[in-house]
Amino acid sequence: MPRASADVKVLGVLDLQLSLDDVDGEVASMKYRVLLVTGVEIALISLLIIFFTRRFLTRPVEKLIEAPTPSARWNWTSRSTW
């Protein structure tokens, strides 16, 4: 509020009253929309992390475990003749 100089006489104060019910409703609506969008984003990011973890980490490790190695096919009980 600007100050009046010493030579200006203040005659009164204007009191203005506004209803903020509409603004409060908009703020509440925005809050729920933000929470909804945040929840959806967290769910999508979680699904992407699960997908890429399974595709690029779990599946290759499972293939390594299931794949027979060349040494597993050898007959280790017989002796070599050379």
Secondary structure, 3 states (H helix, E strand, C coil): CCCCCCCCCCCCCCCCCCCCHHHHHHHHHHHHHHHHHHHHHHHHHHHHHHHHHHHHHHHHHHHHHHCCCHHHHCCCCCCCCC
